[in-house]
Amino acid sequence: MVLHELGAKINEAFRKLSKESDIDEKVLDAILKDICTALLTSDVNVMRVRELRDNVKKSVNIEELGATANKKRVIEKVVFEELCNLVDPGVQAWQPKKGKFNVIMTVGLQGSGKTTTCTKLASFYHRKGWKIGLVCADTFRAGAFDQLKQNATKAHIPYYGSYNEADPVQIAREGVEKFKQEKFEIVIVDTSGRHKQESQLFDEMTQISNSIDPDNVIFVMDGTIGQSAEAQATAFKDAVNVGSVVLTKMDGHAKGGGAISAVAATKSPIIFIGTGEHVHDIEKFSARPFISKMLGMGDIAGLVDAVKDLRIEDNKDLMQNLSKGIFTLKDLRDQLEMIMKLGSLNKIAGMIPGLPQDALKGMDSEAGTKQLKQFMCIFDSMTEKGK
C-alpha cells in the first residue's frame, strides 16, 4: 500500500492524542513533532513541513476549545486538511472529452516507466468505455516498440509503430492521423526518455508536440527520487506545456510523500500514481481520497468506481444463476478473476474504511495473487463433470 509506513506513524500520533486526559499546548506540540518527523522521514521538503506545522498551530486555539474529545476531533480535522493541502496543487486537471478526438503525449526521464504507464493509462480509459490507441514514437531506446507492442497486446489495446522509420516526428504524425481516421476517441503517444540537459532530444520533443498538437502533455515522473521531483517537473514544464503528472514506482517507497508534495508545489496536477508493474496497478489521484486511504479511513468512492469497471451485470449467466440461488464453481472462478482485475488484495483493503492497514500485512500482495491463480489453474484442469 502506498505510503503505508507514513500513515501508520501519523495514526500512532493520533492514538497518543486519544490517550491524553487533558490536551494543552504542550501535548499539541508533541503530537505535531511526531507528525512532522514522520513527514520528514518520507522526504517531504522541510519548508513545507514547517508550513504545515505553523498552519495547524494557527488554526487550533486550545484555550477556546471545550472538552478534550472536542479538542481531539478539531486537531485531527485540521491536520487532515493540511495534509490534503500538502499534496493538492489546487489546479484542475485536464479530462478527455467525449465526442472529441483527444491526443495525449507522454514525456519524462529515461527509466521513469513511460511505456508501461502508457499501457496502464490506455487500459484505464479502455475500462471506462473509451476507444483508445497507442503510438510508439520512441526511436531512441532499443526495444521500445517491442515493449509497447507486447504490453498493448496483453491489454487488448490497438497500437501503431514502425521498425523502419527512424524519425519519431513522422511516426507520431502518422499514428495520430491513422487513429483519427478510424474514429478513435483517445490516442496516447509514447516518446523517448530525455534529460533537461540533452538539448537535441528536447528539441525533438518540441517538434513532436508541434506536429501532433496534443491536448494534454503528461510528465511521467519516477516517485523514488523524492523531493528532487520538483526541479525535474519544473524544468519540463518550462520546456513544454506540461498539463499533468503521473508518478510511478509508488508502491511503498519511502520517498513517495516527498515526490507528491514536491510536484504539488510546482502547481502541476498529479492525475495518476503507479503502484506496481501490472496493467491495473494505477490509481487515479485525488488529494482527499489519497490522504484518507493513507490514514486507514478508506475510499468508498474509489472502491465503488473500481467495482463498476468490472461490469458484473454484463455476465448474464452469473446474474441468472444468482437470481435462482445457484452459485457454481465456475461462478466462483469468474468472481475470483474479477477480483484479480481490481488489483492486489492490499490495494482493495486500503479502500475499505475501518479495516486496519496491517490486516493483510502477513500476506504479500504477490502471494495473494499467486494463490488465486493457482485456484483458477486447478479449476481449469477439472472436467466438465467435476465442475
N, C-alpha and C positions, 0 to 999 in steps of 0.2 A: 504494500500500500504506500502511496506517495507520502513522503514526509511523516511516516508513522512515528518515528522517534521524537520529532519536534512536537507533534500533537500530544504524545504521551507525557512529555515534560511540562507542557502548558497545563494539561489536565491535572498533573500532580500538584502544580502550584494552586489550582482552584480547590483541590481537595484539602490542602493545608489551610486555605481560607475558610472552608466549611468547619474545620475543627476549632477555629478561634471563637471563644466566647464573647470577646469584645474586640471589635475591629476599629483600630485607630490609625493614625498616620504612620506609626512605626510598622504595623502589620502590612499596610498598603505598600510601603517602601520595600519590605522584604519580599512580598509577592511579585512586585514589579521587577525586582532584582533577579528572581528566578526566571521570569518570563524573558527578560532581556538577555540573560545568559544563554537561554535555550535558542533564541533567535540568532545571537552572535555565533553560536556553535554551528548553526545551519548556514553560516557565511552571509548573513544579511548585513548590509552596509551599516557601520557603526553610527553614522549620522542619521540614518533612517530609524534605527532602533532608539536613538536618543529622542528623536522627534515623536515617536510613538509613546515613549515614557512621559514626555512633557505634556502631550495631549491628554493622556489618561489622568495625570495629576490635575490638569486644569478642569477637566470635566467632572471629576469626582471630588465633591466637597464633603469630607467625612463629618464635619460638625453639623451640617444642615440635614444630613440623612437621619432617619429614625432608627428603627430596630436593626439588630445585627443581620437578620435574614434579608432585610431590605437592602442593606449596605452590600451584602454579598451579591445579590441579583444585579444591582446597579454596576458594581465593579466588573462583573462578568460580561454584562452587556456592553459596557464601554470598551473593554479590552477586545471583545469580538468585533465591534465596529472599527476599531483602529487597526486590527489585523486585516480586515477587509480592505481598508483604505491603503494598507501597505502593498497589497498586490493588485489593486484596481487602478488602472491608468486614467479612468474617468473619460474614456473615449469610446464611442460607439463603433464596433467592429463591422466590417463590410459583410453583407449577406448576399448570396446569389439570388437572382430574381427569376421567377417562373415566367415563361413566355419570352425570355430573352436569352441570347447566346452569351454565356459567361466564360471569360477566359481568365485562368489563374496561372501565374508564373511563380515558381519557387526559386529562391536564391539562398546562398549560405556558404559557410566554410567547408573545406574538404573534410569528409568523415563525420559530418553532423547528422547524417541519416536522411538526406533529402529524398533519395529514390524510394526508400522504404516508406517515408512519410507520404509521398505522392500516392502510393498504392493505398495506404491507410485512409487518406482523405477521400480517394475515389471510392473505396469500399463504403465509407461512412455515408457519402452522398447517394451512392447506389442503393443502400438500405433504406434511405429516405424517399426513394422513388424517382431520383433524377436519372436522366440518360447522360452518361458521363464517359469520357475517353481520356487516355493518357498519351502524351507525346514526349519522346526522349530526345532532347536537344543537347545531351551531354556527349560530345565527341572527344573530350579531353581524357577522360578516365577509361582505361581498358576494361571491357566487360560491362559497361554501364547499361547499354541497350539490352544485353543478355539478362542482366539482373531485373530490369524493369519488365522485360518480356515474361520472365519466369513468374515474377510477383503478380503481374496483371492476369496471367493465365490462371493462376491459383484463385484469384479473387473474381474471375469471370468478368474482367473489365477490358473493353476494346483498347488497342494501343496502336501507336504509329512510331516508326523509327527507320533508320537506314544503316546498313553495314558499309555502304559505298560512299555516300555523301559525307564530305568532311566539314562542310560549312554548317554550323549549328543554326545560323540565322535562316538559311534556306530550309532546313528540316523543320524548324519551328513554324515557319510560314506555311509550308506545305501541309503539315499535320493539322494546324488550326483550320486551314481552308477546307481540308478533307472532312473533318468532323462537322464543320459548319454546313457544308453541302448536304451531309447526311442527317441534318436536323437534330444534332446533339445539343443538350442544354448547357453542359459544363465541359470544358477542356482544361486539363492540368498539364502544364509544360514544365518538365524537369530540366534544369540547366546544370552546367558544370560547377563544382565547388571552387571557390576562389577566396583569396585573402585581400584585404583592403590595399595591401602594398603591391599587388600584382596588377599594374595599370592596364596591361594588354587584355587580361581576362575581364577586367572591369569595363573596358571599352566594348568588349564583345557582349557583355551582359546588357549594356545600354543599347546596343544595336538590336539585340533580340527584343528588348522591351519596345523599342520604336517600331519594330517590324510587325509585332502581333498586337500591340496596344492593349495590354492586359487590363482587366477590370480591377484586379487585385494582385499585388505582388506580396508573396508570403516569404518572410525571412525565417528559415529553419535554423534554429539555434540549439547547440548541444548544451543541455542543462547542467552538465558536470563541471563546467568552467566557472560556476558560481557567479559572484558579483562582477566578474570580468565581462559578463554578458552585456553590461550597459555600454561599454566602449565599442564593442563589436556591433551591437544593434544601432548605435548612433552613427557609426561610420557607414553602414549600409544604407541607413535611412537618408543620409546626406547625399549618397551617390545615386540612388534610385528611389522612386516613390513607393517605399515600403508601406503597405496598408495594414499588415497584421503580422503576428509572430506565432510560430509553433515551436514549443520547447520539447526536445527529445531526450531520451535516456533518463527519464524522471522516476524510474521505478526504484524508489527507496534510496536514492543518492543523497548524501548528507548536505551537499551544496545546492540542492534544488530550491530551497527557500530563498537563497541569495540570488539565484538566477531570475526567479519570478519577480522579486521586488526590484531588482536592477532593471529589468526590461520595462516594468511598470513605470519606473522613473523617467524613461525616455518618451512616455505618452504613446507608446505603440501597443495597441490592444493584443493580448495573447488570446488566440481563438481555440487552440487545442494544446494538449500536452501528451506526449508519447510515454506510455508506461510499460513497454515491453517490445518484444520482437514480432509478435503475431499481428495479423492484419486487423484484429479487433482491439488491440491494445492501444487505443487512443481515446482520450476523453475530451469532450467539449469543455472549455474552461470558462468558468464564471466565478467571480470573486467569492460571493456569499456561499454557494454550494461547496466550493473548494475548501474554504475555511471550516465550514460545518462538518464536512467529511473528515478533515484533518483532526478535529476535536472530538470525533466519535459521535456527532449529532446526526449523522446520516444525510442522505439526499434522496428523499422520496420522489421528487420530480424527475431526477435523473434515472432512478430505478424504473419508474413508470414509462419514461421515454425509451429506455433500453428494451423493456418488455414489448412495447408497441412495435419496435423494429423487427421482432421475431415473427409478427403476423401469424399468431397462433390460429386465428379464425380462418386462415387460408387452408389449414389442414382439416378438410371436411370429414375424413374418416375418423380422426380423433374426436372431433366435436360430436359426430354422430354416435360414437361409442360412449362418450361421457354422458350424453343425454339419455342413454339406455342403461347407465350404471355399469358399463363394461370398461375394464382397463386391462389390456393385454400386455405381454412382454414387449411386443412391437411398439405399443403406445409408450411404454416406459423408455424404450430405446430412443424413440423420436423426441421425447421430452428431454432426455439427457443430452441429446445432440443440440437441442435448442439452448440448454443451459450453457453448454460449451461456447456457443456463439456470443453469449453475454460477456465472456472474458474469464479471468481467473476467479476462483472462489473467494480469494481475499478482496478482490475488487467489488464483488457482489456484497460481501459482508460490510464493506465500508459505506454502502448506501443505505443500510438498514439502521434506523435510529435506535439507540439504546443497546445495540449489540457491542460488547466490549471489543476494542480493536485487536486484542490479542486472542480472540476467540478461536481463530484458526492459526494461531502462531505456531502450533506444533506441526501443522501441515504446510509444507512448501506448496506454493501455487502450482508449480510444475508437477509435483507429485499428485496433487488432486486431479489435474487434467489427465495425467497418465493413467490413474485408476479408472477414470470414466472411459477412456479409450480402450482399456483392457476389457471392461464390461461389454462395450459395444462390439469388440472383436469376438468375444465369447458368444454373444447373441448372433452375430453374422455367420458363425460357424455351425449354428444349430440348423436342423432340418425344419421344414415347414410344420411337421407334426410336433416337433419339440417346442416350437414357438407357441 
